[in-house]
Amino acid sequence: QVQLVESGGGLVQAGGSLRLSCAASGRILSINVMGWYRQAAGKQRELVASITSGGTTNYADSVKGRFTISRDNAKNTVSLQMNSLKPEDTAVYYCSLDNYASAWYKGAYWGQGTQVTVSS
């Protein structure tokens, strides 16, 4: 079992910045992917950014150049630095960890979600 604890959400004016953090604990394989998803009101959940244990990153086109994902493998933490925020970034953001290589794989784990609201 994996637990994910998120922090850093809040209300910010357009053009501002926020930093989301997530700490994972439990049965975590050395080979995994951590990432951030978001779900806006009335919209489907979408991938914002992900990072593998090897450091390979992937970003949604809408956030490239504005958001930066990073991780500390020793601490099993992942962060998302969000700059130049836009109202369209408003959503609930979820941290995830995927032990995709596990022989007992049952799907990704998810945090509780944290609200990010960008005002105009």
Protein Blocks (a to p, Z undefined) as FASTA:
>chain_A
ZZdddehiacddehiacddddddedjddfbdcdddddddehiacddfbdcdfkopacddf
klgokaccdddfklopacdddehiafklgccdddddddfkbmkbgbjcddebpaddddZZ
